[in-house]
Amino acid sequence: MPNPPSTPSDATFSANPSPESPALSMTRTYDAPRELVFRAFAEAERLARWWGPAGFEVQVKRLDCRPGGVFHYRMVHSEGHEMWGQFLYREIVEPERIVWVNTFSDPDGNLVRAPFSQTVPLEILNTITLEAQGQRTVLRLQVTPINATAEERAAFVDLLESMQQGYGGTFDQLADELARDQAA
């Protein structure tokens, strides 16, 4: 029986709670080739199967995975609650790096506040690097608010533990997606 692509214990997090430059970092290793991990971020059908919090279905409105492009999506909870979000891609170096600004949005793609807080930063910079180690991939994620007020940076710091859980669960779903891809 093959090993699973990763387990939740494979993820390590670190946080910088400094109000001046808060950040969240995660490192996780997957038993999957780097090209497959990259495609899980770059292809709409794959991304829809694993992105977002557990219990939400992701519906892709638009995916244009290139610098200047957008991933615009709707997340619908099984109880009917919905949220919209988008990635605004800044840099893509296939298959090793993706940089995007994550925001909440409305159905038309306009920037909006998070539905759960008026002080969460409007823009969160995400940087993913993918390092090949044979047939394994080390994924490194760096998350930090940009263009944020002092109050928004403080809200980001307050959410660090919750974000660790959220990103951890999302990247658990990526592990499941990679396992399905490799089993097919």
Contact map, one row per residue, 1 for C-alpha under 8 A:
1110000000000000000000000000000000000000000000000000000000000000000000000000000000000000000000000000000000000000000000000000000000000000000000000000000000000000000000000000000000000000
1111000000000000000000000000000000000000000000000000000000000000000000000000000000000000000000000000000000000000000000000000000000000000000000000000000000000000000000000000000000000000
1111100000000000000000000000001000000000000000000000000000000000000000000000000000000000000000000000000000000000000000000000000000000000000000000000000000000000000000000000000000000000
0111111000000000000000000000001000000000000000000000000000000000000000000000000000000000000000000000000000000000000000000000000000000000000000000000000000000000000000000000001000100000
0011111000000000000000000000011100000000000000000000000000000000000000000000000000000000000000000000000000000000000000000000000000000000000000000000000000000000000000000000001101100000
0001111101000000000000000000111000000000000000000000000000000000000000000000000000000000000000000000000000000000000000000000000000000000000000000000000000000000000000000001001000000000
0001111111100000000000000000000000000000000000000000000000000000000000000000000000000000000000000000000000000000000000000000000000000000000000000000000000000000000000000001001000000000
0000011111100000000000000000000000000000000000000000000000000000000000000000000000000000000000000000000000000000000000000000000000000000000000000000000000000000000000010001000000000000
0000001111110000000000000000000000000000000000000000000000000000000000000000000000000000000000000000000000000000000000000000000000000000000000000000000000000000000000000000000000000000
0000011111110000000000000001100000000000000000000000000000000000000000000000000000000000000000000000000000000000000000000000000000000000000000000000000000000000000000000000000000000000
0000001111111000000000000111100000000000000000000000000000000000000000000000000000000000000000000000000000000000000000000000000000000000000000000000000000000000000000010000000000000000
0000000011111100000000000111000000000000000000000000000000000000000000000000000000000000000000000000000000000000000000000000000000000000000000000000000000000000000000000000000000000000
0000000000111110000000011110000000000000000000000000000000000000000000000000000000000000000000000000000000000000000000000000000000000000000000000000000000000000000100000000000000000000
0000000000011111000000011100000000000000000000000000000000000000000000000000000000000000000000000000000000000000000000000000000000000000000000000000000000000000000000000000000000000000
0000000000001111100001111000000000000000000000000000000000000000000000000000000000000000000000000000000000000000000000000000000000000000000000000000000000000001000000000000000000000000
0000000000000111110011110000000000000000000000000000000000000000000000000000000000000000000000000000000000000000000000000000000000000000000000000000000000000000000000000000000000000000
0000000000000011111011100000000000000000000000000000000000000000000000000000000000000000000000000000000000000000000000000000000000000000000000000000000000001001000000000000000000000000
0000000000000001111111000000000000000000000000000000000000000000000000000000000000000000000000000000000000000000000000000000000000000000000000000000000000001000000000000000000000000000
0000000000000000111111000000000000000000000000000000000000000000000000000000000000000000000000000000000000000000000000000000000000000000000000000000010011001000000000000000000000000000
0000000000000000011111000000000000000000000000000000000000000000000000000000000000000000000000000000000000000000000000000000000000000000000000000000010010000000000000000000000000000000
0000000000000001111111100000000000000000000000000000000000000000000000000000000000000000000000000000000000000000000000000000000000000000000000010000000010000000000000000000000000000000
0000000000000011111111110000000000000000000000000000000000000000000000000000000000000000000000000000000000000000000000000000000000000000000000011000000010011000000000000000000000000000
0000000000000011100011111000000000000000000000000000000000000000000000000000000000000000000000000000000000000000000000000000000000000000000001111000000000000000000000000000000000000000
0000000000001111000001111100000000000000000000000000000000000000000000000000000000000000000000000000000000000000000000000000000000000000000001110000000000000001000100000000000000000000
0000000000001110000000111110000000000000000000000000000000000000000000000000000000000000000000000000000000000000000000000000000000000000000111100000000000000000000000000000000000000000
0000000000111100000000011111000000000000000000000000000000000000000000000000000000000000000000000000000000000000000000000000000000000000001111000000000000000000000000000000000000000000
0000000000111000000000001111100000000000000000000000000000000000000000000000000000000000000000000000000000000000000000000000000000000000011110000000000000000000000000000000000000000000
0000000001110000000000000111110000000000000000000000000000000000000000000000000000000000000000000000000000000000000000000000000000000000011100000000000000000000000000000000000000000000
0000010001100000000000000011111000000000000000000000000000000000000000000000000000000000000000000000000000000000000000000000000000000001111000000000000000000000000000000000000000000000
0000110000000000000000000001111100000000000000000000000000000000000000000000000000000000000000000000000000000000000000000000000000000001111000000000000000000000000000000000001000000000
0011110000000000000000000000111110000000000000000000000000000000000000000000000000000000000000000000000000000000000000000000000000000011100000000000000000000000000000000000000000000000
0000100000000000000000000000011111011000000000000000000000000000000000000000000000000000000000000000000000000000000000000000000000000011100000000000000000000000000000000000000001000100
0000000000000000000000000000001111111000000000000000000000000000000000000000000000000000000000000000000000000000000000000000000000010111100000000000000000000000000000000000000000000000
0000000000000000000000000000000111111100000000000000000000000000000000000000000000000000000000110000000000000000000000000000000001110011100000000000000000000000000000000000000000000000
0000000000000000000000000000000011111110000000000000000000000000000000000000000000000000000000100000000000000000000000000000000000000000000000000000000000000000000000000000000000000000
0000000000000000000000000000000111111111000000000000000000000000000000000000000000000000000000000000000000000000000000000000000000000000000000000000000000000000000000000000000001000000
0000000000000000000000000000000111111111100000000000000000000000000000000000000000000000000000000000000000000000000000000000000001000000100000000000000000000000000000000000000001000000
0000000000000000000000000000000001111111110000000000000000000000000000000000000000000000000001110000000000000000000000000000000001000000000000000000000000000000000000000000000000000000
0000000000000000000000000000000000111111111001000000000000000000000000000000000000000000000000000000000000000000000000000000000000000000000000000000000000000000000000000000000000000000
0000000000000000000000000000000000011111111001100000000000000000000000000000000000000000000000000000000000000000000000000000000000000000000000000000000000000000000000000000010011000000
0000000000000000000000000000000000001111111101100000000000000000000000000000000000000000000000000000000000000000000000000000000000000000000000000000000000000000000000000000000000000000
0000000000000000000000000000000000000111111101100000000000000000100000000000000000000000000000000000000000000000000000000000000000000000000000000000000000000000000000000000000000000000
0000000000000000000000000000000000000011111111100000000000000010100000000000000000000000000000000000000000000000000000000000000000000000000000000000000000000000000000000000000000000000
0000000000000000000000000000000000000000111111110000000000010010000000000000000000000000000000000000000000000000000000000000000000000000000000000000000000000000000000000000000000000000
0000000000000000000000000000000000000000001111111000000000000000000000000000000000000000000000000000000000000000000000000000000000000000000000000000000000000000000000000000000000000000
0000000000000000000000000000000000000011111111111100000000000000000000000000000000000000000000000000000000000000000000000000000000000000000000000000000000000000000000000000000010000000
0000000000000000000000000000000000000001111111111110000000000000000000000000000000000000000000000000000000000000000000000000000000000000000000000000000000000000000000000000000000000000
0000000000000000000000000000000000000000000111111110000011110000000000000000000000000000000000000000000000000000000000000000000000000000000000000000000000000000000000000000000000000000
0000000000000000000000000000000000000000000011111110000011000000000000000000000000000000000000000000000000000000000000000000000000000000000000000000000000000000000000000000000010000000
0000000000000000000000000000000000000000000001111111000000000000000000000000000000000000000000000000000000000000000000000000000000000000000000000000000000000000000000000110110110000000
0000000000000000000000000000000000000000000000111111100001000000000000000000000000000000000000000000000000000000000000000000000000000000000000000000000000000000000000000110110000000000
0000000000000000000000000000000000000000000000000111110101000000000000000010000000000000000000000000000000000000000000000000000000000000000000000000000000000000000000000100000000000000
0000000000000000000000000000000000000000000000000011111100000000000000000000000000000000000000000000000000000000000000000000000000000000000000000000000000000000000001001100000000000000
0000000000000000000000000000000000000000000000000001111100000000000000000000000000000000000000000000000000000000000000000000000000000000000000000000000000000000000000001100100000000000
0000000000000000000000000000000000000000000000000000111110000000000000000000110000000000000000000000000000000000000000000000000000000000000000000000000000000000000000000000000000000000
0000000000000000000000000000000000000000000000000001111111000000000000000011110000000000000000000000000000000000000000000000000000000000000000000000000000000000000000000000000000000000
0000000000000000000000000000000000000000000000011000001111100000000000000011110000000000000000000000000000000000000000000000000000000000000000000000000000000000000000000000000000000000
0000000000000000000000000000000000000000000000011011000111110000000000001111000000000000000000000000000000000000000000000000000000000000000000000000000000000000000000000000000000000000
0000000000000000000000000000000000000000000000010000000011111000000000001111000000000000000000000000000000000000000000000000000000000000000000000000000000000000000000000000000000000000
0000000000000000000000000000000000000000000100010000000001111110000000111100000000000000000000000000000000000000000000000000000000000000000000000000000000000000000000000000000000000000
0000000000000000000000000000000000000000000000000000000000111110000000111100000000000000000000000000000000000000000000000000000000000000000000000000000000000000000000000000000000000000
0000000000000000000000000000000000000000000000000000000000011111000001111000000000000000000000000000000000000000000000000000000000000000000000000000000000000000000000000000000000000000
0000000000000000000000000000000000000000001100000000000000011111100011110000000000000000000000000000000000000000000000000000000000000000000000000000000000000000000000000000000000000000
0000000000000000000000000000000000000000000000000000000000000111110011100000000000000000000000000000000000000000000000000000000000000000000000000000000000000000000000000000000000000000
0000000000000000000000000000000000000000011000000000000000000011111011100000000000000000100100000000000000000000000000000000000000000000000000000000000000000000000000000000000000000000
0000000000000000000000000000000000000000000000000000000000000001111111000000000000000000111100000000000000000000000000000000000000000000000000000000000000000000000000000000000000000000
0000000000000000000000000000000000000000000000000000000000000000111110000000000000000000111100000000000000000000000000000000000000000000000000000000000000000000000000000000000000000000
0000000000000000000000000000000000000000000000000000000000000000011111000000000000000001110000000000000000000000000000000000000000000000000000000000000000000000000000000000000000000000
0000000000000000000000000000000000000000000000000000000000000011111111100000000000000001110000000000000000000000000000000000000000000000000000000000000000000000000000000000000000000000
0000000000000000000000000000000000000000000000000000000000000111110111110000000000000111100000000000000000000000000000000000000000000000000000000000000000000000000000000000000000000000
0000000000000000000000000000000000000000000000000000000000011111100011111000000000000111100000000000000000000000000000000000000000000000000000000000000000000000000000000000000000000000
0000000000000000000000000000000000000000000000000000000000011110000001111100000000011110000000000000000000001000000000000000000000000000000000000000000000000000000000000000000000000000
0000000000000000000000000000000000000000000000000000000001111100000000111110000000011100000000000000000000000000000000000000000000000000000000000000000000000000000000000000000000000000
0000000000000000000000000000000000000000000000000000000001111000000000011111000001111000000000000000000000100000000000000000000000000000000000000000000000000000000000000000000000000000
0000000000000000000000000000000000000000000000000001000111100000000000001111100001111000000000000000000000000000000000000000000000000000000000000000000000000000000000000000000000000000
0000000000000000000000000000000000000000000000000000000111100000000000000111110111100000000000000000000000000000000000000000000000000000000000000000000000000000000000000000000000000000
0000000000000000000000000000000000000000000000000000001110000000000000000011111111000000000000000000000000000000000000000000000000000000000000000000000000000000000000000000000000000000
0000000000000000000000000000000000000000000000000000001110000000000000000001111110000000000000000000000000000000000000000000000000000000000000000000000000000000000000000000000000000000
0000000000000000000000000000000000000000000000000000000000000000000000000000111110000000000000000000000000000000000000000000000000000000000000000000000000000000000000000000000000000000
0000000000000000000000000000000000000000000000000000000000000000000000000001111111000000000000000000000000000000000000000000000000000000000000000000000000000000000000000000000000000000
0000000000000000000000000000000000000000000000000000000000000000000000000001111111100000000000000000000000000000000000000000000000000000000000000000000000000000000000000000000000000000
0000000000000000000000000000000000000000000000000000000000000000000000000111100111110000000000000000000000000000000000000000000000000000000000000000000000000000000000000000000000000000
0000000000000000000000000000000000000000000000000000000000000000000000000111000011111000000000000000000111000000001000000000000000000000000000000000000000000000000000000000000000000000
0000000000000000000000000000000000000000000000000000000000000000000000011110000001111100000000000000000111100000000000000000000000000000000000000000000000000000000000000000000000000000
0000000000000000000000000000000000000000000000000000000000000000000000011110000000111110000000000000011111001000000000000000000000000000000000000000000000000000000000000000000000000000
0000000000000000000000000000000000000000000000000000000000000000000001111000000000011111000000000000011110001000000000000000000000000000000000000000000000000000000000000000000000000000
0000000000000000000000000000000000000000000000000000000000000000000001110000000000001111100000000001111000000000000000000000000000000000000000000000000000000000000000000000000000000000
0000000000000000000000000000000000000000000000000000000000000000000111100000000000000111110000000001110000000000000000000000000000000000000000000000000000000000000000000000000000000000
0000000000000000000000000000000000000000000000000000000000000000111111100000000000000011111100000111100000000000000000000000000000000000000000000000000000000000000000000000000000000000
0000000000000000000000000000000000000000000000000000000000000000011110000000000000000001111100000111100000000000000000000000000000000000000000000000000000000000000000000000000000000000
0000000000000000000000000000000000000000000000000000000000000000011000000000000000000000111110001111000000000000000000000000000000000000000000000000000000000000000000000000000000000000
0000000000000000000000000000000000000000000000000000000000000000111000000000000000000000111111001110000000000000000000000000000000000000000000000000000000000000000000000000000000000000
0000000000000000000000000000000000000000000000000000000000000000000000000000000000000000001111111100000000000000000000000000000000000000000000000000000000000000000000000000000000000000
0000000000000000000000000000000000000100000000000000000000000000000000000000000000000000000111111100000000000000000000000000000000000000000000000000000000000000000000000000000000000000
0000000000000000000000000000000001100100000000000000000000000000000000000000000000000000000011111000000000000000000000000000000001000000000000000000000000000000000000000000000000000000
0000000000000000000000000000000001000100000000000000000000000000000000000000000000000000000011111100000000000000000000000000000011100000000000000000000000000000000000000000000000000000
0000000000000000000000000000000000000000000000000000000000000000000000000000000000000000001111111110000000000000000000000000001111000000000000000000000000000000000000000000000000000000
0000000000000000000000000000000000000000000000000000000000000000000000000000000000000000111111011111000000000000000000000000001110000000000000000000000000000000000000000000000000000000
0000000000000000000000000000000000000000000000000000000000000000000000000000000000000000111100001111100000000000000000000000111100000000000000000000000000000000000000000000000000000000
0000000000000000000000000000000000000000000000000000000000000000000000000000000000000011111000000111110000000000000000000000111000000000000000000000000000000000000000000000000000000000
0000000000000000000000000000000000000000000000000000000000000000000000000000000000000011110000000011111000000000000000000011110000000000000000000000000000000000000000000000000000000000
0000000000000000000000000000000000000000000000000000000000000000000000000000000000001111000000000001111100000000000000000011110000000000000000000000000000000000000000000000000000000000
0000000000000000000000000000000000000000000000000000000000000000000000000000000000001110000000000000111110000011000000000111000000000000000000000000000000000000000000000000000000000000
0000000000000000000000000000000000000000000000000000000000000000000000000000000000111100000000000000011111000011110000000100000000000000000000000000000000000000000000000000000000000000
0000000000000000000000000000000000000000000000000000000000000000000000000000000000111100000000000000001111111111100000000000000000000000000000000000000000000000000000000000000000000000
0000000000000000000000000000000000000000000000000000000000000000000000000000000000111000000000000000000111111111000000000000000000000000000000000000000000000000000000000000000000000000
0000000000000000000000000000000000000000000000000000000000000000000000000100000000010000000000000000000011111100000000000000000000000000000000000000000000000000000000000000000000000000
0000000000000000000000000000000000000000000000000000000000000000000000000000000000000000000000000000000011111100000000000000000000000000000000000000000000000000000000000000000000000000
0000000000000000000000000000000000000000000000000000000000000000000000010000000000001100000000000000000011111110000000000000000000000000000000000000000000000000000000000000000000000000
0000000000000000000000000000000000000000000000000000000000000000000000000000000000000000000000000000000011111111000000000000000000000000000000000000000000000000000000000000000000000000
0000000000000000000000000000000000000000000000000000000000000000000000000000000000000000000000000000001111001111100000000100000000000000000000000000000000000000000000000000000000000000
0000000000000000000000000000000000000000000000000000000000000000000000000000000000000000000000000000001111000111110000000100000000000000000000000000000000000000000000000000000000000000
0000000000000000000000000000000000000000000000000000000000000000000000000000000000000000000000000000000110000011111011111100000000000000000000000000000000000000000000000000000000000000
0000000000000000000000000000000000000000000000000000000000000000000000000000000000000000000000000000000100000001111111010100000000000000000000000000000000000000000000000000000000000000
0000000000000000000000000000000000000000000000000000000000000000000000000000000000100000000000000000000000000000111111000000000000000000000000000000000000000000000000000000000000000000
0000000000000000000000000000000000000000000000000000000000000000000000000000000000000000000000000000000000000000011111000000000000000000000000000000000000000000000000000000000000000000
0000000000000000000000000000000000000000000000000000000000000000000000000000000000000000000000000000000000000000111111110000000000000000000000000000000000000000000000000000000000000000
0000000000000000000000000000000000000000000000000000000000000000000000000000000000000000000000000000000000000000111111110000000000000000000000000000000000000000000000000000000000000000
0000000000000000000000000000000000000000000000000000000000000000000000000000000000000000000000000000000000000000100011111000000000000000000000000000001100100000000000000000000000000000
0000000000000000000000000000000000000000000000000000000000000000000000000000000000000000000000000000000000000000110011111100000000000000000000000000000110110000000000000000000000000000
0000000000000000000000000000000000000000000000000000000000000000000000000000000000000000000000000000000000000000100000111111000000000000000000001101100110110000000000000000000000000000
0000000000000000000000000000000000000000000000000000000000000000000000000000000000000000000000000000001100000011110000011111000000000000000000000001000000000000000000000000000000000000
0000000000000000000000000000000000000000000000000000000000000000000000000000000000000000000000000000111000000000000000001111100000000000000000001111000000000000000000000000000000000000
0000000000000000000000000000000000000000000000000000000000000000000000000000000000000000000000000000111000000000000000001111110000000000000000111100000000000000000000000000000000000000
0000000000000000000000000000000000000000000000000000000000000000000000000000000000000000000000000011110000000000000000000011111000000000000001111100000000000000000000000000000000000000
0000000000000000000000000000000000000000000000000000000000000000000000000000000000000000000000000011110000000000000000000001111100000000000011110000000000000000000000000000000000000000
0000000000000000000000000000000000000000000000000000000000000000000000000000000000000000000000001111000000000000000000000000111110000000000111100000000000000000000000000000000000000000
0000000000000000000000000000000000000000000000000000000000000000000000000000000000000000000000001110000000000000000000000000011111000000001111000000000000000000000000000000000000000000
0000000000000000000000000000000000000000000000000000000000000000000000000000000000000000000000011100000000000000000000000000001111100000001110000000000000000000000000000000000000000000
0000000000000000000000000000000001001100000000000000000000000000000000000000000000000000000000111000000000000000000000000000000111110000111100000000000000000000000000000000000000000000
0000000000000000000000000000000001000000000000000000000000000000000000000000000000000000000000010000000000000000000000000000000011111000111000000000000000000000000000000000000000000000
0000000000000000000000000000000011000000000000000000000000000000000000000000000000000000000000000000000000000000000000000000000001111111110000000000000000000000000000000000000000000000
0000000000000000000000000000000000000000000000000000000000000000000000000000000000000000000000000000000000000000000000000000000000111111110000000000000000000000000000000000000000000000
0000000000000000000000000000000010000000000000000000000000000000000000000000000000000000000000000000000000000000000000000000000000011111100000000000000000000000000000000000000000000000
0000000000000000000000000000001111000000000000000000000000000000000000000000000000000000000000000000000000000000000000000000000000011111100000000000000000000000000000000000000000000000
0000000000000000000000000000111111000000000000000000000000000000000000000000000000000000000000000000000000000000000000000000000000011111110000000000000000000000000000000000000000000000
0000000000000000000000000000111111001000000000000000000000000000000000000000000000000000000000000000000000000000000000000000000001111111111000000000000000000000000000000000000000000000
0000000000000000000000000011110000000000000000000000000000000000000000000000000000000000000000000000000000000000000000000000000001111001111100000000000000000000000000000000000000000000
0000000000000000000000000111110000000000000000000000000000000000000000000000000000000000000000000000000000000000000000000000000111100000111110000000000000000000000000000000000000000000
0000000000000000000000001111000000000000000000000000000000000000000000000000000000000000000000000000000000000000000000000000001111000000011111000000000000000000000000000000000000000000
0000000000000000000000001110000000000000000000000000000000000000000000000000000000000000000000000000000000000000000000000000011110000000001111100000000000000000000000000000000000000000
0000000000000000000000111100000000000000000000000000000000000000000000000000000000000000000000000000000000000000000000000000111100000000000111110000000000000000000000000000000000000000
0000000000000000000000111000000000000000000000000000000000000000000000000000000000000000000000000000000000000000000000000001111000000000000011111000000000000000000000000000000000000000
0000000000000000000011110000000000000000000000000000000000000000000000000000000000000000000000000000000000000000000000000001110000000000000001111100000000000000000000000000000000000000
0000000000000000000001100000000000000000000000000000000000000000000000000000000000000000000000000000000000000000000000001011100000000000000000111111000010010000000000000000000000000000
0000000000000000000000000000000000000000000000000000000000000000000000000000000000000000000000000000000000000000000000001011100000000000000000011111000000000000000000000000000000000000
0000000000000000000000000000000000000000000000000000000000000000000000000000000000000000000000000000000000000000000000000010000000000000000000001111100000000000000000000000000000000000
0000000000000000000000000000000000000000000000000000000000000000000000000000000000000000000000000000000000000000000000001110000000000000000000001111111110000000000000000000000000000000
0000000000000000000000000000000000000000000000000000000000000000000000000000000000000000000000000000000000000000000000001000000000000000000000000011111110000000000000000000000000000000
0000000000000000001100000000000000000000000000000000000000000000000000000000000000000000000000000000000000000000000000000000000000000000000000000001111111000000000000000000000000000000
0000000000000000000000000000000000000000000000000000000000000000000000000000000000000000000000000000000000000000000000100000000000000000000000000001111111100000000000000000000000000000
0000000000000000000000000000000000000000000000000000000000000000000000000000000000000000000000000000000000000000000000111000000000000000000000000001111111110000000000000000000000000000
0000000000000000001111000000000000000000000000000000000000000000000000000000000000000000000000000000000000000000000000011000000000000000000000001001111111111000000000000000000000000000
0000000000000000001000000000000000000000000000000000000000000000000000000000000000000000000000000000000000000000000000000000000000000000000000000000011111111100000000000000000000000000
0000000000000000000000000000000000000000000000000000000000000000000000000000000000000000000000000000000000000000000000111000000000000000000000000000001111111110000000000000000000000000
0000000000000000000001000000000000000000000000000000000000000000000000000000000000000000000000000000000000000000000000011000000000000000000000001000000111111111000000000000000000000000
0000000000000000111001000000000000000000000000000000000000000000000000000000000000000000000000000000000000000000000000000000000000000000000000000000000011111111000000000000000000000000
0000000000000000000000000000000000000000000000000000000000000000000000000000000000000000000000000000000000000000000000000000000000000000000000000000000001111111100000000000000000000000
0000000000000000000000000000000000000000000000000000000000000000000000000000000000000000000000000000000000000000000000000000000000000000000000000000000000111111111000000000000000000000
0000000000000010100000010000000000000000000000000000000000000000000000000000000000000000000000000000000000000000000000000000000000000000000000000000000000011111111100000000000000000000
0000000000000000000000000000000000000000000000000000000000000000000000000000000000000000000000000000000000000000000000000000000000000000000000000000000000000111111110000000000000000000
0000000000000000000000000000000000000000000000000000000000000000000000000000000000000000000000000000000000000000000000000000000000000000000000000000000000000011111111000000000000000000
0000000000000000000000000000000000000000000000000000000000000000000000000000000000000000000000000000000000000000000000000000000000000000000000000000000000000011111111100000000000000000
0000000000001000000000010000000000000000000000000000000000000000000000000000000000000000000000000000000000000000000000000000000000000000000000000000000000000001111111110000000000000000
0000000000000000000000000000000000000000000000000000000000000000000000000000000000000000000000000000000000000000000000000000000000000000000000000000000000000000111111111000000000000000
0000000000000000000000000000000000000000000000000000100000000000000000000000000000000000000000000000000000000000000000000000000000000000000000000000000000000000011111111100000000000000
0000000000000000000000000000000000000000000000000000000000000000000000000000000000000000000000000000000000000000000000000000000000000000000000000000000000000000001111111110000000000000
0000000100100000000000000000000000000000000000000000000000000000000000000000000000000000000000000000000000000000000000000000000000000000000000000000000000000000000111111111000000000000
0000000000000000000000000000000000000000000000000000110000000000000000000000000000000000000000000000000000000000000000000000000000000000000000000000000000000000000011111111100000000000
0000000000000000000000000000000000000000000000000111110000000000000000000000000000000000000000000000000000000000000000000000000000000000000000000000000000000000000001111111110000000000
0000000000000000000000000000000000000000000000000110000000000000000000000000000000000000000000000000000000000000000000000000000000000000000000000000000000000000000000111111111000000000
0000011100000000000000000000000000000000000000000000000000000000000000000000000000000000000000000000000000000000000000000000000000000000000000000000000000000000000000011111111100000000
0000000000000000000000000000000000000000000000000110010000000000000000000000000000000000000000000000000000000000000000000000000000000000000000000000000000000000000000001111111110000000
0000000000000000000000000000000000000001000000000110000000000000000000000000000000000000000000000000000000000000000000000000000000000000000000000000000000000000000000000111111111000000
0001111000000000000000000000010000000000000000000000000000000000000000000000000000000000000000000000000000000000000000000000000000000000000000000000000000000000000000000011111111100000
0000100000000000000000000000000000000000000000000100000000000000000000000000000000000000000000000000000000000000000000000000000000000000000000000000000000000000000000000001111111110000
0000000000000000000000000000000000000001000001001100000000000000000000000000000000000000000000000000000000000000000000000000000000000000000000000000000000000000000000000000111111111000
0000100000000000000000000000000100011001000000000000000000000000000000000000000000000000000000000000000000000000000000000000000000000000000000000000000000000000000000000000011111111100
0001100000000000000000000000000000000000000000000000000000000000000000000000000000000000000000000000000000000000000000000000000000000000000000000000000000000000000000000000001111111110
0000000000000000000000000000000000000000000000000000000000000000000000000000000000000000000000000000000000000000000000000000000000000000000000000000000000000000000000000000000111111111
0000000000000000000000000000000000000000000000000000000000000000000000000000000000000000000000000000000000000000000000000000000000000000000000000000000000000000000000000000000011111111
0000000000000000000000000000000100000000000000000000000000000000000000000000000000000000000000000000000000000000000000000000000000000000000000000000000000000000000000000000000001111111
0000000000000000000000000000000000000000000000000000000000000000000000000000000000000000000000000000000000000000000000000000000000000000000000000000000000000000000000000000000000111111
0000000000000000000000000000000000000000000000000000000000000000000000000000000000000000000000000000000000000000000000000000000000000000000000000000000000000000000000000000000000011111
